[in-house]
Amino acid sequence: MSDLYKDILKESKRIEPWLVAIRRELHRIPEPGNEEYKTSAAISAILDQLEIPHSNIGTGVVGILEGSQPGTCVALRADMDALPLEEPEGRPYTSLHHGYMHACGHDAHMTVALGVAKLLTSRRAQLRGSVKFLFQPAEESTGGAKPMIEAGCLENPHVDYVLGLHVAPELPSGKAAFKSGPFYGASDNLEIVVKGLSAHGAHPEQGIDAIYISAHIIQALQSVISRSISPLDSAVITIGKIQGGTRNNIIANEVVLTGTIRTLSEVVRATLRTRIAELCAHTAEALGGTCETRIQPSYPVLSNHVPQTTLVREIAERILGPENVLDNEKPTLGVEDFAYFLQERPGTFWHLGCGKVGQSAITPLHSSGFDIDESCLAYGVAVQTASTLSLLGMGK
């Protein structure tokens, strides 16, 4: 390990009490997407202490650390919002906002970004270029990345590279995982409105049963996956809600099906949109009804850029040790709106191990039992700081 990386890891571990205190402060005040007012204020106060100018885009915060010399601009993104879950009592940092909890680790993401800011301010006099800190709202709900980009967060100064991370409870603290290319899936929201004709349950021949039609559509939708795309591609169609009918003895005249479509390529995504609409319309028509299909695009595929992924992975190996850096062989069909940043700028998104060393069972993200091993914070700060300096042309 070079002296630079040794120094950065030492500095990160030295500020560990500060990191833990911030993470716990943020953990106590979880807020839903686009309502992160206390979180935004807490971040702004810390940036003020670090003498980093900042501005707001909605509840989002953009901090800009200018170096003493001109050069490249690197952006680090950290999501801010929490989930509607009740946190168990008994932790010293349990949520003070009943019904909400940082069950996806966004408190850790924000803390890592603030830790990078703290380490880089001490190098401000030697810094070439600038670093932007993008604290983004609403990752879990409406998607805050795209509105921030549209509001100009990647300009003035122009961002050249973007970095992001997500804590991973399946990896013990001190480990990290990377994947070039497609890493997270794309999602589309699906609504299918099936219309028939009401009639008395005793006289079905006088009506057109929208529930019966819907049952056939649900079954047929799975044939789109098995027969309309290659078995070497990945996709899933989920119908998560069925709403229809008024009474047990009335033939239903309308049923609304809602769900999601998840894919890993834009080609497959386009194919599924077309085939689903065709299949639903033709199935309904064959059974005497009609059908309207509405597909609302959501997050795109998150695809990591090879050069930046390779660079950050190599830095992680030098900081954490090669035995602690893994490759994600398979992508996930989960979604992440950091994908929008990677559509605009080269960069990478990686997984930071946060599992508690020695624990017998993994408590997954998005569960009320989720928690992190807080030692992961210093490791995240070290890798992100060293990667930022390297992208600024200051690494060794």
The 8 nearest C-alpha neighbors of each residue, nearest first, counted from 0:
[[1, 317, 4, 5, 2, 318, 3, 320],
 [2, 0, 3, 4, 5, 395, 317, 6],
 [1, 3, 5, 4, 6, 0, 7, 395],
 [4, 2, 6, 1, 5, 7, 395, 394],
 [5, 3, 7, 6, 1, 2, 8, 0],
 [6, 4, 2, 8, 3, 7, 9, 1],
 [5, 7, 9, 3, 4, 8, 2, 10],
 [6, 8, 10, 4, 9, 5, 381, 11],
 [7, 9, 11, 381, 5, 10, 6, 4],
 [10, 8, 6, 12, 7, 11, 13, 5],
 [9, 11, 13, 7, 8, 12, 6, 14],
 [12, 10, 377, 8, 13, 9, 14, 381],
 [11, 13, 15, 9, 14, 377, 10, 8],
 [14, 12, 10, 11, 15, 9, 16, 8],
 [13, 15, 17, 11, 12, 16, 18, 10],
 [14, 16, 18, 12, 17, 13, 377, 19],
 [17, 15, 19, 18, 14, 20, 13, 12],
 [18, 16, 20, 14, 15, 19, 21, 114],
 [19, 17, 15, 21, 16, 20, 22, 110],
 [18, 20, 22, 16, 21, 17, 15, 23],
 [19, 21, 17, 23, 18, 22, 16, 24],
 [22, 20, 24, 18, 23, 19, 25, 17],
 [21, 23, 19, 25, 24, 20, 110, 106],
 [24, 22, 26, 20, 21, 25, 92, 19],
 [23, 25, 21, 22, 27, 26, 20, 28],
 [26, 24, 22, 23, 27, 28, 106, 21],
 [25, 27, 23, 24, 28, 106, 22, 29],
 [26, 28, 94, 95, 25, 24, 92, 93],
 [27, 29, 25, 26, 95, 94, 96, 30],
 [30, 28, 81, 100, 101, 99, 26, 27],
 [29, 31, 35, 81, 80, 34, 28, 99],
 [32, 30, 80, 81, 34, 35, 33, 82],
 [137, 31, 33, 80, 34, 136, 140, 35],
 [32, 34, 137, 136, 35, 58, 31, 57],
 [35, 33, 32, 31, 36, 30, 58, 136],
 [36, 34, 30, 38, 33, 37, 58, 39],
 [35, 37, 39, 38, 34, 58, 40, 30],
 [38, 36, 40, 39, 35, 41, 28, 30],
 [37, 39, 41, 35, 36, 40, 42, 25],
 [38, 40, 36, 42, 37, 41, 35, 58],
 [39, 41, 37, 43, 38, 42, 44, 36],
 [42, 40, 38, 44, 39, 43, 37, 45],
 [43, 41, 39, 45, 44, 40, 38, 46],
 [42, 44, 40, 46, 45, 41, 39, 47],
 [45, 43, 47, 41, 42, 46, 40, 48],
 [44, 46, 48, 42, 47, 43, 49, 41],
 [47, 45, 49, 43, 51, 48, 44, 50],
 [48, 46, 50, 44, 45, 49, 51, 43],
 [49, 47, 45, 46, 50, 44, 51, 43],
 [48, 50, 46, 47, 51, 45, 117, 120],
 [51, 49, 47, 48, 46, 52, 120, 45],
 [50, 52, 46, 49, 64, 47, 63, 62],
 [53, 51, 62, 63, 50, 47, 46, 64],
 [52, 54, 62, 61, 63, 51, 60, 55],
 [55, 53, 61, 60, 62, 56, 52, 59],
 [54, 56, 60, 59, 57, 61, 58, 53],
 [57, 55, 59, 58, 60, 147, 54, 150],
 [56, 58, 59, 55, 33, 60, 136, 147],
 [57, 59, 35, 33, 56, 39, 36, 55],
 [60, 58, 56, 135, 57, 134, 136, 55],
 [59, 61, 55, 134, 54, 133, 56, 62],
 [62, 60, 133, 53, 54, 132, 55, 134],
 [61, 63, 53, 132, 131, 52, 51, 60],
 [64, 62, 131, 52, 130, 65, 53, 51],
 [63, 65, 130, 129, 51, 131, 66, 62],
 [66, 64, 129, 63, 128, 130, 67, 123],
 [65, 67, 126, 127, 128, 123, 129, 68],
 [66, 68, 124, 126, 127, 125, 123, 65],
 [67, 69, 127, 66, 128, 126, 70, 125],
 [70, 68, 128, 127, 67, 66, 71, 129],
 [128, 71, 69, 127, 68, 72, 129, 391],
 [70, 72, 128, 391, 159, 129, 73, 69],
 [73, 71, 129, 158, 159, 130, 128, 157],
 [72, 74, 160, 130, 158, 161, 159, 131],
 [75, 73, 131, 161, 130, 132, 160, 162],
 [76, 74, 162, 132, 161, 133, 163, 131],
 [75, 77, 133, 163, 134, 132, 162, 74],
 [76, 78, 134, 109, 108, 135, 133, 112],
 [79, 77, 135, 105, 134, 136, 138, 80],
 [78, 80, 136, 105, 135, 134, 77, 109],
 [81, 79, 32, 31, 137, 30, 136, 78],
 [80, 82, 101, 29, 30, 31, 100, 99],
 [81, 83, 100, 99, 84, 101, 102, 31],
 [84, 82, 99, 98, 100, 85, 81, 31],
 [85, 83, 99, 98, 100, 82, 367, 86],
 [84, 86, 98, 99, 97, 100, 367, 87],
 [85, 87, 367, 100, 84, 88, 94, 93],
 [88, 86, 85, 89, 367, 368, 93, 90],
 [89, 87, 90, 93, 86, 94, 91, 85],
 [88, 90, 91, 87, 93, 92, 86, 94],
 [89, 91, 93, 92, 88, 87, 94, 86],
 [90, 92, 93, 89, 23, 88, 27, 94],
 [93, 91, 90, 23, 27, 94, 26, 24],
 [94, 92, 90, 27, 91, 88, 95, 86],
 [93, 95, 27, 96, 28, 100, 26, 86],
 [94, 96, 27, 28, 97, 93, 29, 92],
 [97, 95, 94, 99, 28, 98, 29, 27],
 [98, 96, 99, 95, 85, 94, 86, 100],
 [97, 99, 85, 84, 83, 96, 100, 86],
 [100, 98, 83, 84, 82, 97, 85, 96],
 [99, 101, 102, 29, 84, 82, 81, 86],
 [100, 102, 81, 103, 104, 29, 26, 82],
 [101, 103, 365, 100, 369, 104, 364, 366],
 [104, 102, 364, 365, 101, 105, 81, 82],
 [103, 105, 107, 106, 102, 101, 166, 108],
 [104, 106, 108, 107, 79, 78, 103, 109],
 [105, 107, 104, 109, 108, 26, 25, 22],
 [106, 108, 110, 104, 105, 109, 22, 111],
 [109, 107, 105, 77, 111, 110, 106, 112],
 [110, 108, 77, 112, 106, 107, 111, 105],
 [109, 111, 107, 113, 108, 112, 22, 114],
 [110, 112, 114, 380, 108, 113, 109, 376],
 [113, 111, 115, 109, 114, 110, 116, 108],
 [112, 114, 116, 110, 115, 111, 117, 109],
 [113, 115, 111, 117, 116, 112, 380, 110],
 [116, 114, 112, 118, 384, 113, 117, 380],
 [115, 117, 113, 119, 114, 118, 120, 112],
 [116, 118, 114, 115, 120, 119, 113, 49],
 [119, 117, 115, 116, 120, 121, 114, 122],
 [118, 120, 122, 116, 121, 117, 115, 123],
 [121, 119, 123, 122, 117, 118, 116, 49],
 [120, 122, 119, 118, 123, 117, 124, 116],
 [123, 121, 119, 120, 125, 124, 126, 118],
 [122, 124, 120, 126, 66, 125, 121, 119],
 [123, 125, 67, 122, 126, 66, 121, 68],
 [126, 124, 123, 122, 67, 127, 66, 68],
 [125, 127, 66, 123, 124, 67, 122, 128],
 [128, 126, 68, 66, 70, 69, 67, 125],
 [70, 127, 129, 69, 71, 66, 72, 68],
 [128, 130, 65, 72, 66, 64, 71, 73],
 [129, 131, 73, 64, 72, 74, 63, 132],
 [132, 130, 74, 63, 62, 73, 133, 75],
 [131, 133, 62, 75, 61, 74, 76, 134],
 [134, 132, 76, 61, 135, 75, 77, 60],
 [135, 133, 77, 60, 59, 78, 76, 61],
 [134, 136, 78, 59, 79, 133, 143, 77],
 [137, 135, 143, 79, 59, 33, 32, 80],
 [32, 136, 138, 143, 142, 140, 139, 33],
 [137, 139, 142, 143, 140, 136, 336, 78],
 [140, 138, 137, 142, 80, 32, 141, 82],
 [139, 141, 137, 142, 138, 32, 143, 31],
 [140, 142, 137, 143, 138, 139, 32, 33],
 [143, 141, 138, 137, 140, 144, 336, 139],
 [142, 144, 137, 136, 146, 138, 145, 135],
 [145, 143, 147, 146, 142, 336, 148, 339],
 [144, 146, 148, 147, 143, 149, 339, 142],
 [147, 145, 149, 148, 143, 144, 150, 142],
 [148, 146, 150, 144, 145, 149, 152, 143],
 [149, 147, 145, 151, 152, 150, 146, 153],
 [148, 150, 146, 151, 147, 145, 152, 144],
 [151, 149, 147, 148, 152, 146, 56, 145],
 [152, 150, 148, 149, 154, 153, 147, 155],
 [151, 153, 148, 154, 147, 150, 61, 149],
 [154, 152, 158, 151, 157, 148, 155, 156],
 [153, 155, 157, 156, 151, 152, 158, 148],
 [156, 154, 157, 153, 152, 151, 158, 63],
 [155, 157, 154, 158, 72, 153, 129, 131],
 [156, 158, 154, 155, 153, 159, 72, 71],
 [157, 159, 72, 153, 73, 160, 154, 156],
 [158, 160, 72, 73, 71, 344, 157, 161],
 [161, 159, 73, 345, 346, 344, 158, 74],
 [162, 160, 346, 74, 75, 73, 345, 344],
 [163, 161, 75, 347, 346, 348, 74, 76],
 [164, 162, 348, 76, 75, 347, 349, 77],
 [163, 165, 349, 348, 350, 351, 166, 162],
 [164, 166, 350, 351, 349, 167, 108, 163],
 [165, 167, 351, 350, 353, 352, 104, 168],
 [166, 168, 352, 169, 353, 351, 170, 350],
 [169, 167, 354, 353, 170, 352, 363, 361],
 [168, 170, 167, 354, 361, 171, 352, 363],
 [171, 169, 352, 168, 354, 167, 174, 353],
 [172, 170, 354, 352, 356, 353, 355, 174],
 [171, 173, 353, 352, 375, 354, 174, 372],
 [174, 172, 375, 352, 171, 378, 319, 323],
 [173, 175, 323, 352, 172, 324, 171, 170],
 [176, 174, 351, 324, 352, 350, 325, 323],
 [177, 175, 325, 350, 326, 324, 327, 349],
 [178, 176, 326, 349, 327, 325, 350, 312],
 [177, 179, 327, 326, 182, 180, 328, 303],
 [180, 178, 303, 305, 308, 304, 181, 177],
 [179, 181, 302, 303, 304, 182, 178, 305],
 [182, 180, 302, 301, 183, 303, 330, 300],
 [181, 183, 330, 302, 301, 180, 331, 178],
 [184, 182, 301, 331, 334, 332, 333, 300],
 [183, 185, 332, 300, 263, 334, 262, 333],
 [184, 186, 299, 300, 262, 298, 261, 263],
 [187, 185, 261, 297, 260, 298, 184, 259],
 [186, 188, 296, 297, 260, 295, 259, 189],
 [189, 187, 259, 295, 294, 258, 296, 260],
 [188, 190, 294, 258, 259, 257, 293, 187],
 [191, 189, 257, 293, 256, 292, 294, 192],
 [190, 192, 292, 256, 255, 291, 293, 193],
 [191, 193, 255, 291, 290, 254, 292, 256],
 [192, 194, 290, 254, 253, 209, 289, 255],
 [195, 193, 253, 289, 252, 209, 288, 290],
 [194, 196, 252, 207, 288, 209, 208, 253],
 [197, 195, 252, 207, 206, 208, 198, 251],
 [198, 196, 252, 250, 206, 251, 207, 249],
 [197, 199, 206, 250, 249, 205, 200, 203],
 [200, 198, 249, 201, 202, 250, 248, 203],
 [199, 201, 248, 249, 202, 250, 203, 198],
 [200, 202, 199, 203, 248, 198, 249, 204],
 [201, 203, 199, 200, 204, 205, 198, 206],
 [204, 202, 205, 206, 200, 201, 198, 199],
 [203, 205, 202, 206, 207, 198, 201, 199],
 [206, 204, 203, 202, 198, 207, 199, 197],
 [205, 207, 198, 196, 197, 203, 204, 208],
 [208, 206, 196, 195, 209, 287, 288, 197],
 [207, 209, 211, 210, 250, 195, 251, 206],
 [208, 210, 195, 212, 252, 253, 211, 251],
 [211, 209, 213, 212, 208, 214, 251, 254],
 [210, 212, 214, 208, 213, 209, 215, 207],
 [213, 211, 209, 215, 210, 214, 283, 216],
 [214, 212, 216, 210, 215, 211, 209, 217],
 [215, 213, 211, 217, 216, 212, 210, 218],
 [214, 216, 218, 212, 213, 217, 219, 211],
 [215, 217, 213, 219, 218, 214, 279, 220],
 [218, 216, 214, 220, 215, 219, 213, 221],
 [219, 217, 215, 216, 220, 221, 214, 222],
 [218, 220, 216, 222, 221, 217, 215, 223],
 [221, 219, 217, 222, 223, 218, 216, 275],
 [220, 222, 223, 224, 219, 218, 225, 236],
 [221, 223, 225, 224, 219, 220, 226, 227],
 [224, 222, 227, 221, 226, 220, 225, 274],
 [223, 225, 222, 221, 226, 227, 228, 234],
 [224, 226, 222, 223, 227, 221, 228, 230],
 [225, 227, 223, 222, 224, 228, 229, 230],
 [228, 226, 223, 224, 225, 229, 222, 274],
 [229, 227, 226, 224, 230, 225, 232, 267],
 [228, 230, 231, 232, 227, 226, 225, 233],
 [231, 229, 232, 228, 225, 233, 224, 226],
 [232, 230, 229, 233, 228, 234, 225, 224],
 [231, 233, 229, 230, 234, 228, 263, 267],
 [234, 232, 262, 263, 231, 235, 230, 229],
 [235, 233, 262, 261, 224, 232, 263, 236],
 [234, 236, 261, 260, 237, 262, 224, 233],
 [237, 235, 260, 259, 261, 238, 234, 221],
 [236, 238, 258, 259, 239, 235, 260, 257],
 [239, 237, 258, 257, 240, 256, 259, 236],
 [238, 240, 258, 237, 257, 241, 256, 259],
 [239, 241, 257, 256, 238, 242, 258, 255],
 [242, 240, 256, 255, 257, 243, 239, 254],
 [241, 243, 255, 254, 256, 240, 244, 253],
 [244, 242, 254, 253, 255, 251, 241, 245],
 [243, 245, 251, 246, 253, 254, 252, 242],
 [244, 246, 243, 251, 249, 247, 250, 248],
 [247, 245, 249, 248, 244, 251, 250, 200],
 [246, 248, 249, 245, 200, 244, 250, 251],
 [249, 247, 200, 246, 199, 250, 201, 245],
 [250, 248, 200, 199, 246, 247, 198, 251],
 [249, 251, 197, 198, 208, 200, 199, 252],
 [252, 250, 244, 197, 209, 208, 253, 249],
 [251, 253, 195, 196, 197, 209, 194, 208],
 [254, 252, 194, 209, 193, 251, 243, 195],
 [253, 255, 243, 193, 242, 209, 192, 210],
 [256, 254, 192, 242, 191, 241, 243, 193],
 [255, 257, 241, 191, 190, 240, 192, 242],
 [258, 256, 190, 240, 189, 238, 239, 191],
 [257, 259, 238, 239, 189, 237, 188, 190],
 [258, 260, 188, 189, 237, 187, 236, 261],
 [259, 261, 236, 187, 186, 235, 188, 237],
 [262, 260, 186, 235, 234, 185, 332, 184],
 [261, 263, 234, 185, 184, 268, 264, 233],
 [264, 262, 184, 300, 185, 233, 181, 234],
 [265, 263, 266, 267, 262, 268, 300, 185],
 [264, 266, 268, 267, 269, 263, 262, 300],
 [267, 265, 269, 268, 264, 270, 271, 263],
 [268, 266, 270, 264, 269, 265, 271, 262],
 [267, 269, 265, 271, 266, 270, 262, 264],
 [270, 268, 272, 266, 267, 271, 265, 273],
 [271, 269, 267, 273, 268, 272, 274, 266],
 [270, 272, 274, 268, 273, 269, 275, 267],
 [271, 273, 269, 275, 270, 274, 268, 276],
 [274, 272, 270, 271, 276, 275, 277, 269],
 [273, 275, 277, 271, 276, 272, 278, 270],
 [276, 274, 278, 277, 272, 273, 271, 279],
 [275, 277, 279, 273, 274, 278, 292, 280],
 [278, 276, 274, 280, 275, 279, 281, 273],
 [277, 279, 275, 281, 280, 276, 282, 274],
 [278, 280, 282, 276, 277, 281, 216, 275],
 [279, 281, 290, 277, 283, 278, 282, 284],
 [280, 282, 284, 278, 283, 279, 285, 277],
 [283, 281, 285, 279, 284, 280, 278, 216],
 [282, 284, 288, 289, 286, 280, 281, 285],
 [283, 285, 281, 287, 288, 286, 282, 289],
 [286, 284, 282, 283, 287, 281, 288, 280],
 [287, 285, 283, 284, 288, 282, 212, 207],
 [288, 286, 284, 285, 283, 207, 289, 195],
 [289, 287, 195, 283, 284, 194, 286, 207],
 [290, 288, 283, 194, 284, 193, 280, 195],
 [289, 291, 193, 280, 192, 283, 194, 279],
 [290, 292, 192, 191, 293, 193, 280, 289],
 [293, 291, 191, 276, 190, 192, 290, 294],
 [292, 294, 190, 189, 191, 295, 291, 276],
 [295, 293, 189, 188, 187, 190, 296, 292],
 [294, 296, 188, 187, 297, 293, 189, 190],
 [297, 295, 187, 188, 294, 186, 298, 299],
 [296, 298, 187, 186, 295, 299, 188, 185],
 [297, 299, 185, 186, 336, 334, 300, 335],
 [300, 298, 185, 338, 301, 297, 186, 184],
 [301, 299, 185, 184, 183, 263, 302, 338],
 [302, 300, 338, 183, 182, 181, 299, 184],
 [301, 303, 181, 180, 182, 300, 304, 338],
 [304, 302, 180, 347, 179, 181, 305, 346],
 [303, 305, 346, 307, 345, 306, 347, 308],
 [304, 306, 308, 179, 307, 309, 303, 180],
 [307, 305, 309, 308, 304, 310, 346, 345],
 [306, 308, 310, 346, 309, 305, 304, 347],
 [309, 307, 305, 347, 311, 310, 306, 312],
 [308, 310, 312, 306, 307, 311, 305, 313],
 [309, 311, 307, 313, 308, 312, 306, 314],
 [312, 310, 314, 308, 313, 309, 386, 315],
 [311, 313, 315, 309, 314, 310, 308, 316],
 [314, 312, 316, 310, 315, 311, 309, 317],
 [313, 315, 311, 317, 316, 312, 318, 310],
 [316, 314, 312, 318, 313, 317, 319, 382],
 [317, 315, 321, 320, 313, 319, 314, 318],
 [316, 318, 314, 315, 320, 0, 319, 313],
 [317, 319, 315, 316, 320, 314, 4, 382],
 [320, 318, 316, 315, 317, 323, 173, 321],
 [319, 321, 316, 317, 322, 323, 318, 324],
 [322, 320, 316, 323, 324, 319, 317, 315],
 [323, 321, 320, 324, 316, 325, 319, 174],
 [322, 324, 174, 321, 320, 319, 325, 175],
 [325, 323, 175, 321, 176, 174, 322, 316],
 [326, 324, 176, 175, 177, 323, 327, 174],
 [325, 327, 177, 176, 328, 178, 324, 175],
 [328, 326, 178, 329, 177, 176, 325, 330],
 [327, 329, 326, 330, 178, 177, 325, 182],
 [328, 330, 327, 331, 182, 178, 326, 181],
 [331, 329, 182, 183, 181, 332, 328, 327],
 [330, 332, 183, 333, 182, 184, 329, 334],
 [333, 331, 184, 183, 261, 334, 262, 330],
 [332, 334, 331, 184, 183, 335, 185, 261],
 [333, 335, 184, 183, 185, 332, 298, 336],
 [336, 334, 337, 338, 183, 301, 298, 333],
 [335, 337, 338, 298, 339, 144, 142, 138],
 [336, 338, 339, 340, 335, 144, 341, 301],
 [337, 339, 301, 336, 341, 340, 335, 300],
 [340, 338, 342, 337, 341, 336, 145, 144],
 [341, 339, 343, 337, 342, 338, 344, 161],
 [340, 342, 338, 344, 343, 339, 345, 346],
 [343, 341, 339, 340, 344, 338, 345, 302],
 [342, 344, 340, 341, 339, 345, 153, 148],
 [343, 345, 341, 160, 342, 340, 159, 346],
 [346, 344, 160, 341, 304, 161, 343, 307],
 [347, 345, 161, 307, 160, 162, 304, 341],
 [346, 348, 303, 308, 162, 307, 304, 163],
 [347, 349, 163, 164, 162, 303, 346, 350],
 [350, 348, 164, 177, 176, 165, 347, 351],
 [349, 351, 165, 176, 175, 164, 166, 167],
 [352, 350, 166, 175, 167, 165, 353, 174],
 [351, 353, 170, 172, 167, 174, 171, 175],
 [354, 352, 172, 168, 371, 372, 375, 171],
 [355, 353, 171, 168, 172, 170, 372, 352],
 [356, 354, 372, 358, 171, 357, 172, 353],
 [355, 357, 171, 358, 354, 172, 372, 353],
 [356, 358, 355, 359, 171, 354, 360, 172],
 [359, 357, 355, 356, 360, 361, 354, 171],
 [360, 358, 357, 361, 356, 355, 362, 354],
 [359, 361, 358, 362, 357, 169, 363, 355],
 [362, 360, 363, 169, 168, 359, 358, 354],
 [361, 363, 369, 368, 360, 364, 168, 366],
 [364, 362, 361, 366, 369, 168, 365, 169],
 [363, 365, 103, 366, 102, 369, 362, 168],
 [366, 364, 102, 103, 363, 367, 369, 82],
 [367, 365, 368, 364, 369, 363, 102, 362],
 [368, 366, 86, 369, 84, 102, 85, 87],
 [367, 369, 366, 362, 370, 87, 86, 363],
 [370, 368, 362, 366, 367, 102, 364, 363],
 [369, 371, 368, 372, 102, 362, 104, 354],
 [372, 370, 353, 373, 354, 355, 369, 168],
 [371, 373, 355, 353, 374, 354, 375, 172],
 [372, 374, 375, 371, 376, 19, 353, 172],
 [373, 375, 376, 372, 377, 172, 378, 15],
 [376, 374, 172, 378, 373, 353, 377, 372],
 [377, 375, 379, 374, 378, 373, 111, 380],
 [376, 378, 11, 380, 379, 12, 375, 15],
 [379, 377, 381, 375, 380, 376, 382, 173],
 [380, 378, 376, 382, 377, 381, 111, 383],
 [379, 381, 377, 111, 383, 115, 378, 382],
 [382, 380, 378, 8, 384, 379, 383, 7],
 [383, 381, 385, 379, 384, 380, 315, 386],
 [382, 384, 386, 380, 385, 381, 387, 379],
 [385, 383, 387, 381, 115, 386, 382, 380],
 [384, 386, 388, 382, 387, 383, 381, 389],
 [387, 385, 389, 383, 384, 388, 311, 382],
 [386, 388, 384, 390, 389, 385, 383, 391],
 [389, 387, 391, 393, 385, 390, 386, 394],
 [388, 390, 394, 386, 392, 393, 391, 387],
 [391, 389, 387, 392, 388, 386, 73, 393],
 [392, 390, 388, 389, 71, 393, 387, 127],
 [393, 391, 389, 390, 394, 388, 127, 71],
 [392, 394, 388, 389, 391, 395, 390, 127],
 [395, 393, 389, 388, 392, 385, 3, 390],
 [394, 393, 3, 1, 389, 4, 2, 392]]
